[in-house]
Amino acid sequence: MIKFQLKIFLKAAYELILVFLQFFIIILHFFKWEFLPQKQIIQVSTFSYLMGILIILISFIIILVAIKDLGRNLSPFPRPITNSNLVTKGIYRFTRHPMYYSLIFVSFGVFIIKLSIYYLFLSISLTLIIKLKIALEEQYLNNKFKNYFLYKKEVKF
């Protein structure tokens, strides 16, 4: 019984850590730390700046559409909320995790604007955290929704 409770506690702690790290890395994009090197990899051009802005804008639009499509099923945690439904319409017809992917694209958009090692590190870190979060969420969705396996086969990305 104690092992089972410990396993549940550790899984819940893991979920919280992933959510915390995701938001922490996102927040780090908005602060300039003087003690960290902000060295640019290459000089920012007008093209790279505009490309970064375009990527960020498109990503934010996708996030807003995904939020609308999810409706009351929205949660920052990988575990689906109680009484939730599997959303397979709207943008979810094309991709299973549009908000996660859009967050990654926003981060890389900021990197393209800044072209610094610091933002590259943040983008890679966020990608790794979101990859772990997606893997955990997919386990929960597989367990909760019988038709998730079929949806996953149909929508690859």
Secondary structure, DSSP 4 states (H G I P E B T S, - for coil): -HHHHHHHHHHHHHHHHHHHHHHHHHHHTT---TTS---BSS---HHHHHHHHHHHHHHHHHHHHHHHHHGGG--SSSSPPTT-----SGGGGT-S-HHHHHHHHHHHHHHHHH-BHHHHHHHHHHHHHHHHHHHHHHHHHHHH-TTHHHHHHH---
